[in-house]
Amino acid sequence: MTRLTEKIVTCPNCGAEVAMNIVRSTNTLGGRAADFRPIAVGEQPLAHLVHTCPSCGLTGEEDAFFEEVDDRTRELIAERLTPLVRAEAPPPPSRRHEFAAWLAEWRGLPPGTVAQYYLSAAWCCVDEERAAEADHRRRAIAGFEQALAGHDLGSRDRAAFTYLIGELHRRIGDAEQAAEWLGRAEELARASEETWIEALARRQATDPQDMI
């Protein structure tokens, strides 16, 4: 069961009160999707992991509301987020996760972090039946590719990100790119002895399934 606790915090960007439901406990008894989404039995926690200030649009996980907001980020929030949250109040979970990706990029967080927010936005779109799912998956692909272009990833993350690029290509219908990236993932995982990624990449290339 997913357990939530209501909490009210002060937005560090505009000073408004922000009411949020914090996930105190959850489960993964529903299994895990092949794009690594954990699935709970009962209420899904995903909708409650990212929060948006209804006044200015500052968005992030709970910790983001206890961090200082720099001047450049304030300007971008005012320019790009504030008009959106006032026109789309309250934004659905998929939009909140998308906004979190924007904030992560503006704050210079690692590309893999940005990509993960776009991926979780896609997961929310599945629940909401929103057409933006494929676009978010494409943006996640771009973020994971950018992360792979760097030199600070460990072998496990490199194999996992490569696998995810392949799996996300598969889910948006790009079979050729999916096969190429899943093949790379299998090779990387074998070299780094990540046997579960190796087996999963091989299966998704030959007999794809939605769940791990």
C-alpha positions, 0 to 999 in steps of 0.5 A, a space after each residue: 500500500 502507498 501511504 501519503 502524508 500531507 505537508 505544507 511548505 513555503 515556496 523558496 522562489 515566491 513565498 507562497 504556501 504549497 500543499 503536497 502529498 509526500 510518499 511515506 511508503 509504497 511497494 513494487 508488488 506490481 512488478 517492474 516494466 521493461 523500461 524500469 518503471 516500478 509498479 505498486 499494488 494499490 495507488 501508484 506513487 508516481 503522481 506524488 513524487 514531484 510537486 509544483 508551486 501553484 503560484 510561480 511554478 517552481 517544480 521538483 521533489 520535496 527537497 527542491 522546496 528547501 533549496 535556494 533558487 538562483 537568479 537565473 532560474 527565477 527568471 526562467 521560472 517567471 518567463 516559462 513556468 508561471 504563465 503555464 501553471 496559472 493557465 493549467 492549474 493544477 498541472 497533471 502529474 505528467 506536466 509536473 514531471 516535465 517541468 521538473 525536467 526543465 528545472 533540472 536542466 536549468 540548474 545544470 543537473 546531470 543529463 541522466 537526471 533530466 532524462 529520468 524526469 522525462 521518462 517518468 513524465 512518459 510513465 505518467 502519460 500512460 496513466 493519463 492516456 496523454 498523447 505526449 508520451 512518445 515525445 517525452 520518451 524521445 526527450 529521455 532518449 536525447 538525455 541518456 545519449 547526452 549522458 553517455 557522451 560524457 566520461 563520468 558514468 560507471 559501467 553499470 549506468 552506461 549499460 543501463 542507459 544504453 539499454 533504456 535508449 534501446 527500449 525507449 526506441 522500441 516503445 516509440 516504434 523505431 525498430 531499427 534503432 531499438 535493435 542497434 541500441 539493445 545490441 550495444 547494451 548486451 555487449 556493454 553489460 556482458 563486458 561489465 558482468 551486468 548479467 541481468 541487463 545482458 539477458 534483458 537486452 537480449 530478450 527485448 531484442 528477440 522476444 520483447 515484453 512489457 514487463 521484466 
